[in-house]
């Protein structure tokens, strides 16, 4: 079994082993009932002492994550809902380099009737008919698009249009400074694979986007989480942390942050950019939601203030148009962008040209009008969800209404039992996102994320009412 160990980390080696195994188990990469390597075998594999491995196993056993038996070994503990034991036999013993996979584990609820876990927009609100008709016309009139590799950097017409789109939002970049990716998730992955290696220090907000954590964990990064308040990431604390461990990269979602919904103030944005300049590091600005404000526009993007190319800006269009098309824009300059394009060429030979051309007319002609209507619809759903929370949420449950975005971030009285609540909700065909997957390691969280935009209004209201009643019984 492969585990990246950072011997210069502030975390002890037993703690690193324990956290990695715990995340692999919670992600489903180690199925329930699976046998762990022997203490001696894992010690040899990781080049550590048997005492180090024994301490990690003892802590996992204390938490109830594994069961150990003298003479038989240690096994992943089983719960009421036993997972299918895929990969039993030789496959389960075949080494991989995945430290965690929470994005996969916590977003696959295809059979759930009330999917509050997924930060997405219901199909009835998306312009699928228009984009679908455009795609059908392209297939009929320009079938050669399906026989053509797209440019590694992305379709030139789409980049030209996106350049104008970003300029209208204060980001003065040309088409040559942009790259089209298959969603912002690919953009995050390309940045990490290009610029982050084992032991590099990556700072993130606490909590942070699960998919970004998975990516940076896969690179063996030393992730350090920075607390937030009502103005976003605590840059004052980050500054002190950077004095101890200089950053290789800082990742932030400053506008309607995923999962908390908090928006970073203008002052914090400026200070964060100054910090990136002082340490000559990259600042990744993930921006899926800035167009989805409910009342007043959010502060300008950090990228709009970047004069030295420290910010890699990612703008997802998949989220608000057609998630299945997987279209996002990555903005960067100079040699940073060149290396990202080189990484993308090795990754997929370029995003599909057909889907790029399919969204081009809509973004060019109808996007601004459409997104204004979408804001109104989402605000209405948020207000209905807020009304239900006020009426049905049990005492001790707290939340702050977001100024935009797709989700509510609820704080429960205690972190204890969130896993049990998750199991009970799943039995009622209800899903939510547990807050602990928005951290690395084994940080217990008393928060959960509920998305109010994934279902039609009737299902959202009914599902939220059922969940809050379940939550009341559970807390009682």
DRENTOR-205010 format. One record per residue (C-alpha): x, y, z; residue number from 1. Coordinates in Angstrom, 2 decimals. Each point is the difference from the previous one (the first is absolute). Example, Ala and Ser with C-alpha at 12.3 -4.5 7.8 and 13.67 -1.06 7.14 Angstrom:
# DRENTOR-205010
u v w pos
12.30 -4.50 7.80 1 $
1.37 3.44 -0.66 2 $
***
This chain:
# DRENTOR-205010
u v w pos
0.00 0.00 0.00 1 $
1.39 3.40 -1.02 2 $
-0.26 2.91 2.45 3 $
1.81 3.29 -0.54 4 $
1.80 0.93 3.22 5 $
1.41 3.47 0.54 6 $
2.76 -0.33 2.56 7 $
0.32 3.78 0.36 8 $
-3.71 0.42 0.80 9 $
-1.28 1.23 3.34 10 $
-2.12 -3.15 0.12 11 $
1.61 -3.14 1.38 12 $
0.48 -3.01 -2.26 13 $
-2.60 -2.10 1.91 14 $
-2.47 2.86 -0.40 15 $
0.65 0.24 -3.75 16 $
-0.47 -3.75 -0.44 17 $
-3.13 0.05 2.13 18 $
-1.56 2.91 -1.90 19 $
0.76 -1.45 -3.42 20 $
-1.48 -3.39 0.85 21 $
-3.03 1.65 1.61 22 $
-0.64 2.07 -3.14 23 $
0.43 -3.03 -2.26 24 $
-2.55 -1.87 2.12 25 $
-2.53 2.86 0.09 26 $
0.44 0.48 -3.77 27 $
-0.79 -3.66 -0.66 28 $
3.44 -0.72 -1.47 29 $
0.42 -2.56 2.80 30 $
-3.27 -1.91 0.21 31 $
-1.56 -1.21 3.21 32 $
1.46 -3.29 1.13 33 $
3.21 0.53 -2.00 34 $
3.18 -1.18 1.68 35 $
2.71 2.58 0.55 36 $
3.67 -0.79 -0.58 37 $
1.80 -1.57 2.91 38 $
1.86 2.34 2.34 39 $
3.31 -1.41 -1.17 40 $
-0.95 0.10 -3.68 41 $
-1.18 3.61 0.08 42 $
3.05 1.05 2.04 43 $
2.31 -1.49 -2.63 44 $
-2.01 1.57 -2.84 45 $
0.05 3.47 1.55 46 $
3.56 -0.28 1.38 47 $
-1.14 0.76 3.57 48 $
0.18 -1.94 3.24 49 $
-2.61 -2.57 0.98 50 $
-0.73 2.13 3.07 51 $
-1.04 2.86 -2.30 52 $
-2.49 -2.18 -1.86 53 $
-1.24 -1.58 3.24 54 $
-0.80 3.46 1.39 55 $
-1.97 0.89 -3.14 56 $
-1.97 -3.25 0.11 57 $
-0.66 0.43 3.72 58 $
-1.47 3.45 -0.58 59 $
-2.21 -1.29 -2.83 60 $
-1.20 -2.82 2.24 61 $
-0.71 2.45 2.82 62 $
-2.22 1.99 -2.36 63 $
-1.84 -3.14 -1.06 64 $
1.16 0.32 -3.61 65 $
1.78 -3.37 -0.01 66 $
-0.13 -3.20 2.06 67 $
3.20 -1.80 0.92 68 $
0.28 -3.61 1.16 69 $
3.12 -1.69 1.32 70 $
1.27 -2.48 -2.56 71 $
-2.55 0.99 -2.66 72 $
0.89 3.61 -0.79 73 $
-1.88 3.29 -0.36 74 $
-3.16 0.46 -2.06 75 $
-2.12 2.98 -1.01 76 $
-2.98 0.14 2.35 77 $
-3.40 -0.79 -1.42 78 $
-3.11 2.14 0.51 79 $
-3.68 -0.68 -0.51 80 $
0.22 0.88 -3.68 81 $
2.73 -2.29 -1.24 82 $
1.52 1.12 -3.28 83 $
0.40 -2.28 -2.96 84 $
3.44 -1.56 0.20 85 $
1.18 0.89 -3.47 86 $
3.59 -0.79 -0.70 87 $
0.24 -2.90 2.47 88 $
2.92 -2.35 -0.49 89 $
3.10 1.12 -1.88 90 $
-1.53 3.35 -1.04 91 $
-0.43 1.21 3.58 92 $
3.72 -0.63 0.61 93 $
1.11 1.80 -3.15 94 $
1.63 3.29 1.03 95 $
-1.40 3.35 -1.06 96 $
0.94 3.61 0.70 97 $
-3.41 1.32 1.07 98 $
0.09 1.36 3.55 99 $
-3.73 0.84 -0.05 100 $
-2.97 0.24 -2.37 101 $
-2.71 1.91 1.83 102 $
-1.27 1.65 -3.17 103 $
-0.85 -3.43 -1.44 104 $
-1.27 -1.42 3.26 105 $
-2.21 2.90 1.06 106 $
-1.55 1.01 -3.31 107 $
-1.33 -3.31 -1.31 108 $
-3.63 -0.15 1.13 109 $
-1.75 -0.70 -3.28 110 $
-2.91 -1.80 1.68 111 $
-0.70 2.64 2.68 112 $
-3.31 1.84 -0.40 113 $
1.14 3.15 1.80 114 $
3.64 0.67 -1.01 115 $
0.96 2.94 2.21 116 $
3.67 -1.05 -0.14 117 $
0.72 1.24 -3.52 118 $
0.66 3.71 -0.69 119 $
-1.71 0.06 -3.37 120 $
-2.94 1.66 -1.77 121 $
-3.17 -1.85 -0.95 122 $
-0.38 -0.70 -3.70 123 $
-3.22 2.03 -0.29 124 $
2.02 3.16 0.72 125 $
2.79 -0.71 -2.51 126 $
-0.01 1.00 -3.72 127 $
0.25 -3.62 -1.12 128 $
-2.46 0.31 -2.89 129 $
1.96 2.83 -1.61 130 $
3.39 -1.62 0.48 131 $
-1.39 -3.39 -1.06 132 $
-1.46 1.48 -3.20 133 $
3.33 1.68 -0.75 134 $
1.83 -3.27 0.50 135 $
-2.47 -1.90 -2.22 136 $
0.44 2.60 -2.73 137 $
3.78 -0.29 0.26 138 $
-0.14 -3.79 -0.27 139 $
-2.23 0.26 -3.08 140 $
1.68 2.89 -1.79 141 $
3.60 -0.35 1.18 142 $
0.53 -3.71 0.76 143 $
3.71 0.51 -0.65 144 $
0.20 1.56 3.49 145 $
-0.27 -3.51 1.41 146 $
3.00 -1.06 -2.06 147 $
2.18 2.91 1.08 148 $
2.30 0.29 2.98 149 $
-0.53 3.27 1.81 150 $
2.83 2.45 0.53 151 $
1.86 -0.85 3.22 152 $
-0.63 3.53 1.28 153 $
-3.65 -0.05 -1.07 154 $
-2.10 1.19 -2.93 155 $
1.17 3.46 -1.11 156 $
-3.52 1.43 -0.49 157 $
-1.06 -1.16 3.45 158 $
3.12 1.50 1.59 159 $
-0.60 3.28 -1.84 160 $
-3.55 0.14 1.31 161 $
1.07 -0.93 3.54 162 $
2.68 2.68 -0.11 163 $
-2.72 2.59 -0.58 164 $
-2.11 -1.58 2.74 165 $
2.84 0.27 2.53 166 $
0.90 3.54 -1.10 167 $
-3.57 1.10 0.77 168 $
0.67 -1.27 3.54 169 $
3.25 1.90 0.39 170 $
2.46 -2.74 -1.03 171 $
2.01 1.53 -2.84 172 $
1.41 -3.05 -1.79 173 $
0.13 -0.97 -3.65 174 $
-1.00 -3.33 -1.50 175 $
3.65 -1.06 0.00 176 $
-0.07 0.12 3.82 177 $
-2.88 -2.48 0.25 178 $
-0.29 -3.78 -0.12 179 $
-3.21 -2.05 -0.26 180 $
-0.21 -2.98 2.35 181 $
-2.48 -2.78 0.59 182 $
-1.50 1.71 3.02 183 $
1.80 1.87 2.76 184 $
0.85 -3.33 1.60 185 $
2.39 -0.74 -2.85 186 $
1.49 3.45 0.42 187 $
0.73 -0.65 3.68 188 $
1.49 -3.38 -0.87 189 $
2.25 1.48 -2.70 190 $
1.32 2.69 2.35 191 $
0.70 -2.59 2.69 192 $
1.69 -2.49 -2.35 193 $
2.12 2.76 -1.52 194 $
1.06 1.97 3.07 195 $
-0.61 -2.05 3.17 196 $
2.11 -2.94 1.16 197 $
0.42 -2.11 3.14 198 $
0.57 2.14 3.08 199 $
-0.86 3.33 -1.68 200 $
-2.07 2.27 2.22 201 $
-3.49 0.81 -1.27 202 $
-2.27 2.34 1.98 203 $
-3.79 -0.30 -0.25 204 $
-3.02 1.45 1.75 205 $
-1.45 -1.98 2.88 206 $
-2.31 -1.50 -1.21 207 $
0.82 -0.39 -3.68 208 $
-1.23 -1.62 -3.22 209 $
0.19 -3.79 0.25 210 $
1.19 -0.46 -3.59 211 $
2.96 2.33 0.52 212 $
1.00 -1.81 3.19 213 $
-0.07 -3.33 -1.84 214 $
2.26 1.39 -2.72 215 $
2.59 1.54 2.33 216 $
-0.01 -3.10 2.20 217 $
0.73 -2.08 -3.09 218 $
3.10 2.10 -0.61 219 $
1.29 -0.65 3.52 220 $
-0.33 3.66 0.96 221 $
0.20 1.21 3.58 222 $
-3.43 1.62 0.24 223 $
-0.51 2.66 2.66 224 $
-3.50 1.31 0.62 225 $
-0.55 3.65 0.90 226 $
-3.03 0.92 2.16 227 $
-2.70 2.25 -1.43 228 $
-2.32 2.63 1.40 229 $
-2.77 2.11 -1.54 230 $
2.56 1.73 -2.29 231 $
1.51 -3.23 -1.29 232 $
3.45 -1.49 0.53 233 $
1.82 1.44 3.03 234 $
2.91 1.53 -1.90 235 $
1.53 1.24 3.27 236 $
0.31 -3.62 1.18 237 $
1.19 -1.11 -3.44 238 $
2.80 2.57 0.13 239 $
1.28 -1.44 3.29 240 $
-0.27 -3.55 -1.37 241 $
2.00 0.96 -3.09 242 $
2.80 1.27 2.23 243 $
0.33 -3.56 1.31 244 $
-0.69 -1.85 -3.28 245 $
0.32 2.06 -3.20 246 $
-2.73 -0.87 -2.53 247 $
0.49 -1.68 -3.34 248 $
-3.65 0.68 -0.82 249 $
-3.09 1.58 1.57 250 $
-3.44 -1.25 -1.08 251 $
-3.10 2.10 0.61 252 $
-3.62 0.20 -1.08 253 $
-0.57 3.60 1.11 254 $
-3.53 0.62 -1.29 255 $
-2.90 -1.94 1.58 256 $
2.62 -2.46 1.18 257 $
-0.61 -3.71 -0.41 258 $
-1.17 -1.36 2.44 259 $
-0.52 2.85 2.51 260 $
-1.58 2.61 -2.30 261 $
2.20 2.76 1.48 262 $
1.25 2.80 -2.27 263 $
3.49 1.41 0.56 264 $
0.13 3.75 0.57 265 $
1.84 2.32 -2.38 266 $
2.61 0.80 2.63 267 $
0.77 -3.69 0.53 268 $
0.26 -0.58 -3.76 269 $
2.58 2.76 -0.30 270 $
2.00 -1.29 2.96 271 $
-0.09 -3.56 -1.32 272 $
1.38 1.14 -3.34 273 $
2.73 1.98 1.77 274 $
0.92 -3.14 1.94 275 $
0.29 -2.04 -3.21 276 $
2.28 2.68 -1.43 277 $
2.21 0.11 3.08 278 $
0.55 -3.77 -0.09 279 $
0.11 -0.27 -3.82 280 $
-2.59 -2.76 0.09 281 $
-3.07 -0.88 -2.04 282 $
-3.47 0.99 1.18 283 $
-2.75 -2.15 -1.52 284 $
-3.32 1.88 -0.11 285 $
-2.90 -2.39 -0.58 286 $
-3.09 1.92 -1.12 287 $
-3.06 -2.13 -0.78 288 $
-2.66 2.20 1.63 289 $
0.78 3.73 -0.32 290 $
-2.76 0.53 -2.61 291 $
-2.58 -1.54 2.36 292 $
-0.38 2.89 2.46 293 $
-3.45 0.73 1.43 294 $
0.09 3.74 0.65 295 $
3.24 1.89 -0.67 296 $
3.02 -1.18 -2.02 297 $
2.90 -1.38 2.03 298 $
3.39 1.78 0.19 299 $
2.20 -0.15 -3.10 300 $
1.99 -3.18 -0.52 301 $
3.53 -0.24 1.34 302 $
1.16 -0.60 -3.56 303 $
-1.27 3.43 -1.03 304 $
2.63 1.54 2.33 305 $
2.86 -2.32 -1.03 306 $
2.76 1.85 -1.86 307 $
2.77 -2.59 0.31 308 $
-1.64 -3.29 -1.03 309 $
-0.20 -1.50 3.49 310 $
-3.69 -0.94 -0.31 311 $
-1.27 -3.00 -1.97 312 $
-3.69 0.78 -0.45 313 $
-2.59 -2.70 -0.72 314 $
-3.50 0.80 -1.24 315 $
-2.40 -2.91 -0.38 316 $
-2.82 0.27 -2.52 317 $
-1.09 -3.62 0.44 318 $
-1.67 0.74 3.32 319 $
-2.40 2.63 -1.37 320 $
-0.53 -1.25 -3.56 321 $
0.33 -3.75 -0.54 322 $
2.09 -2.09 2.42 323 $
0.24 -2.79 -2.56 324 $
1.86 2.26 -2.43 325 $
2.90 0.49 2.48 326 $
1.11 3.47 -1.08 327 $
2.18 2.28 2.10 328 $
2.53 2.73 -0.65 329 $
3.44 0.24 1.64 330 $
1.69 3.40 -0.14 331 $
3.75 0.36 0.56 332 $
2.94 1.72 -1.64 333 $
3.42 -0.74 -1.38 334 $
1.95 -3.11 0.84 335 $
-2.57 -1.08 2.59 336 $
-2.66 -0.38 -2.69 337 $
2.44 -1.64 -2.44 338 $
0.77 -2.73 2.51 339 $
-3.70 -0.50 0.75 340 $
-0.72 -0.42 -3.72 341 $
2.82 -2.54 -0.24 342 $
-1.51 -1.92 2.94 343 $
-3.45 0.04 -1.62 344 $
1.35 -1.29 -3.30 345 $
1.39 -3.02 1.81 346 $
-3.23 -0.41 1.94 347 $
-2.68 -0.12 -2.71 348 $
1.33 1.37 -3.33 349 $
-2.41 2.94 0.34 350 $
-3.62 0.44 1.11 351 $
-2.69 -1.21 -2.45 352 $
-0.54 2.55 -2.77 353 $
-3.70 -0.87 -0.40 354 $
-0.97 1.00 3.54 355 $
2.09 3.18 -0.20 356 $
-1.82 1.09 -3.15 357 $
-3.37 -1.03 1.50 358 $
0.19 2.46 2.90 359 $
1.64 2.81 -1.98 360 $
-3.18 1.62 -1.48 361 $
-1.86 -0.04 3.30 362 $
2.81 1.58 2.02 363 $
0.54 2.56 -2.75 364 $
-3.64 1.06 -0.51 365 $
-2.13 -1.00 2.97 366 $
2.14 -0.58 3.07 367 $
-0.46 3.30 1.84 368 $
-3.80 0.04 -0.40 369 $
-0.25 -3.65 0.96 370 $
2.19 0.28 3.09 371 $
-2.10 2.93 1.24 372 $
-3.11 -2.19 -0.17 373 $
1.89 -2.85 1.64 374 $
0.99 2.23 2.91 375 $
-3.65 0.82 0.66 376 $
-1.02 -3.65 -0.11 377 $
2.78 -1.07 2.35 378 $
-0.73 2.84 2.42 379 $
-3.62 -1.19 0.15 380 $
1.08 -3.53 0.84 381 $
2.44 1.20 2.62 382 $
-2.71 2.09 1.66 383 $
-2.38 -2.97 0.09 384 $
2.72 -2.18 1.49 385 $
0.72 2.73 2.58 386 $
-3.67 0.15 0.94 387 $
-0.11 -3.76 0.54 388 $
3.15 0.15 2.12 389 $
-1.49 2.71 2.17 390 $
-3.17 -2.05 0.43 391 $
1.34 -3.53 0.43 392 $
3.68 0.13 1.02 393 $
0.47 -1.28 3.57 394 $
1.61 2.14 2.72 395 $
3.77 0.13 -0.15 396 $
0.20 -0.11 -3.81 397 $
1.48 3.19 -1.46 398 $
0.56 1.43 -3.45 399 $
0.75 3.24 -1.84 400 $
-1.98 0.68 -3.15 401 $
2.30 0.28 -3.04 402 $
0.05 3.03 -2.30 403 $
0.30 -2.29 -3.02 404 $
0.92 -3.48 -1.15 405 $
-1.83 -3.29 0.34 406 $
0.27 -1.28 3.55 407 $
-0.65 0.47 3.71 408 $
2.66 -0.79 2.60 409 $
-1.58 -1.25 3.22 410 $
1.73 -0.23 3.36 411 $
-1.26 -2.78 2.30 412 $
0.37 0.03 3.80 413 $
2.73 -2.66 -0.16 414 $
2.20 -1.89 -2.45 415 $
-0.89 -3.25 1.74 416 $
-2.37 -2.18 -1.95 417 $
0.11 1.79 -3.36 418 $
0.91 -3.31 -1.64 419 $
-2.97 -1.67 1.66 420 $
-2.26 2.86 -1.15 421 $
1.31 -0.52 -3.53 422 $
-0.97 -3.69 0.13 423 $
-3.48 0.79 1.34 424 $
-0.58 2.64 -2.69 425 $
1.10 -2.41 -2.72 426 $
-2.64 -2.48 1.17 427 $
-2.57 2.75 -0.61 428 $
1.47 0.55 -3.49 429 $
1.55 3.31 1.11 430 $
3.65 0.94 -0.47 431 $
2.14 2.84 1.32 432 $
3.71 0.81 -0.02 433 $
1.72 -0.62 3.38 434 $
2.32 2.84 0.91 435 $
2.93 -2.25 0.90 436 $
0.67 -0.81 -3.67 437 $
0.78 3.70 -0.49 438 $
3.19 -0.39 2.04 439 $
3.06 -2.22 -0.31 440 $
0.94 -2.38 2.78 441 $
-2.53 -1.03 2.61 442 $
-1.42 3.39 0.94 443 $
-3.46 -0.57 1.50 444 $
-2.53 2.54 -1.20 445 $
-3.36 0.97 1.37 446 $
-1.01 1.52 -3.35 447 $
-1.99 -1.41 -2.91 448 $
-0.69 1.47 -3.44 449 $
-3.48 0.03 -1.55 450 $
-0.51 1.05 -3.62 451 $
-3.40 1.59 -0.75 452 $
0.40 0.18 -3.79 453 $
0.46 -3.62 -1.08 454 $
-3.73 -0.95 0.08 455 $
-3.19 1.55 -1.25 456 $
-1.64 2.29 2.56 457 $
-2.61 -2.49 1.16 458 $
2.54 -2.75 0.64 459 $
2.40 2.43 1.67 460 $
-2.66 1.20 2.43 461 $
-1.29 -3.49 0.75 462 $
3.48 -1.46 0.39 463 $
1.23 2.81 2.24 464 $
-3.09 -0.27 2.19 465 $
0.57 -3.77 0.37 466 $
3.67 0.48 0.77 467 $
-0.57 2.66 2.65 468 $
-2.56 -2.19 1.72 469 $
2.50 -2.87 -0.08 470 $
2.66 2.34 1.40 471 $
-2.33 1.02 2.83 472 $
-0.60 -3.64 0.95 473 $
3.68 -0.77 -0.27 474 $
1.12 2.87 2.23 475 $
-2.74 -0.72 2.51 476 $
***
